[in-house]
Structures are given as C-alpha cells and as structure tokens.
Amino acid sequence: MTPNELRGAIVTLRRAREADLGPFATMLATPEVARWWPAYDRARVDAEFLAVEPGYTVHAIELDGRVVGMIQTSEEDEPEFRHATIDLFVDPAVQGRGLGPDAIRTVARDLFERRGHHRLTVDPAADNDRAIRAYEKVGFRRVGRLRRYQRFPDGSWRDGLLMELLAEEMRDG
C-alpha cells in the first residue's frame, strides 16, 4: 500500500481520486501535453487513472493545494526482474519551475526506500527534450533508443528513449 501523501521540496504527491480526473483531462488536452500523451479523451482518463491494478499507482501532483500534474508508477515484483517504471505530465502553466524533477525525485525516493526497488526505468519520446532533461536532473541515464516505439493517432511511429536510474545514482535537487 502506498502512503496517502509524499512530500517533495516543492510538490506534494497524493493518490489520485475521482475529483482529479477533470484537471487531468484538461491538462492532457493542452497542445503541450497532448503532443506526448495523444488520444486521451475524458473516457480514457476515467478508465486509466483510477484503475486498480497490482503494482500500479497514480498520484496527483499538487502545488499549494492545486492539482498541477500526474505521476504514475508501475512495479514489477518478479524477483529476477524487480524494478519500477515512472511516467508523468505537468500542466504547461507551471512547467519550467522544477516541479517535474521534484515529483520524479519524490516518487523515486519512495520506490527505493519504502518499496525496496534498486532500479527505475522511464521511456520518454526520444524527441521530448523537456522530459529527458527532467529525468536527467534526477540522475536517470540514457541506455538505448526504442525504435518505432509508440504509435500515434495519425498512424506514425515515434522512437522512445530508454532511461534508467539505480538507487545509488539518484541526485538531490
């Protein structure tokens, strides 16, 4: 079970709830977010972000009590391959203020210290420079290119970038 609240230096993360779905859908509809998270209409937001699945957790990212993003984790508990993944989006109105790296660092610390993971992976679009910089600020390293990784609504395929972070490599803010 995940704690109800995780506090970072700037943001607070808490389990997503039904009232967060509207703000999530609004953020996902902005061109800046939809570019990387395409095809998220309200029905998909409702179906995915409150789903109850083992090892899957969705947090609302809050700044001063206002929802400004979402960060999700997925844990692989198979002993031979134990690790976790992270994915997030942040409202364009607050981007560039360090909220993304703070949210990443906060959830990573929880996954390492409380959940006992030793490695985290992320897979941003290979041309999503803002996301890549945010992950690198926390200590994630580029480990490979995932060719034709994500299919977009127009039928095109885009490359992804595989990045990972070992517990001992995490950087403080």
Residue, then its C-alpha position, 0 to 999 in steps of 0.5 A: m500500500t502506498p502512503n496517502e501523501l509524499r512530500g517533495a521540496i516543492v510538490t506534494l504527491r497524493r493518490a489520485r481520486e475521482a475529483d482529479l480526473g477533470p484537471f487531468a483531462t484538461m491538462l492532457a488536452t493542452p497542445e503541450v501535453a497532448r503532443w506526448w500523451p495523444a488520444y486521451d479523451r475524458a473516457r480514457v482518463d476515467a478508465e486509466f487513472l483510477a484503475v486498480e491494478p497490482g503494482y500500479t499507482v497514480h498520484a496527483i501532483e499538487l502545488d499549494g493545494r492545486v492539482v498541477g500534474m500526474i505521476q504514475t508508477s508501475e512495479e514489477d515484483e518478479p524477483e529476477f526482474r524487480h524494478a519500477t517504471i515512472d511516467l508523468f505530465v505537468d500542466p504547461a502553466v507551471q512547467g519550467r519551475g522544477l516541479g517535474p524533477d521534484a515529483i520524479r525525485t519524490v516518487a523515486r525516493d519512495l520506490f527505493e526506500r519504502r518499496g525496496h526497488h534498486r532500479l527505475t526505468v522511464d521511456p520518454a519520446a526520444d524527441n521530448d527534450r523537456a522530459i529527458r532533461a527532467y529525468e536527467k536532473v534526477g540522475f536517470r541515464r540514457v541506455g538505448r533508443l526504442r525504435r518505432y516505439q509508440r504509435f500515434p493517432d495519425g498512424s506514425w511511429r515515434d522512437g522512445l528513449l530508454m532511461e534508467l536510474l539505480a538507487e545509488e545514482m539518484r541526485d538531490g535537487 
